[in-house]
């Protein structure tokens, strides 16, 4: 089998920044084990596979170690290659996925993900969780569908945060989000997901389905700017629209090649 494979930097307008993803375009699904091996070989936080199934475009996401139910940056990257490299017609693409129908809009300046908003619930500051942060005072703790979220006081604490990866790996969650008010953005965050093979994710679109409802309610505004403060860094626009979250950003294609299997 020979097929196109793309390497894309998502949520950035600069090369070597944002979150890298590989996108593999298929005519039909490969065996799960083979897709997992391809993702492990790519060794990026996410490899997205897209395939037309019964006249519908489907998407699946794999980290180097496991398949996940939702990934924002790789979905943004997949739409980017369709709009720019695969002669896709129209200004929106619909992906069918394990998380339902996901839309991506193209306004020719950036792309916008249309994802379901997460429902979050405050959790008590139990000792086992407090051990995850011995440096700062965790103001509040919340849990979403897949992740735990800590709210800290200010951006500097997010920048200085030293994660206890071993303890985070033991959580009954996909990963840990930490967040605080931003200095030049409405809010900032970082995301740690060692359970899925990624100690720190550069820019996590799916985490903003949790972050956006929280900060929209906290700041009393539905349109927000966000920055993820990983080493690579990335910038996003976020909007809470009913039970949906619109997450905007730009992408850059780093290379296009052929996959030989």
Secondary structure, DSSP 8 states (H G I E B T S, - for coil): -EEEEEEEEES-SSTT-SEEEEEEEESS---HHHHHHHHHHHTSS-EEEEEEETTEEEEEEE-SS-EES--HHHHHHHHHHHHHHS---SSEEEEEETTEEEEEEE-SS-EEEEEE----EE----HHHHTT-SSS---EEEE-SSEEEEE-S-HHHHHH----HHHHHTSSSSEEEEEEE-SSSSEEEEEEEGGGTEEEES--TTTHHHHHHHHHHHHT-SEEEEEE-SSS-EEEEEEEETTEEEEEE-EEEEEEEEEE-
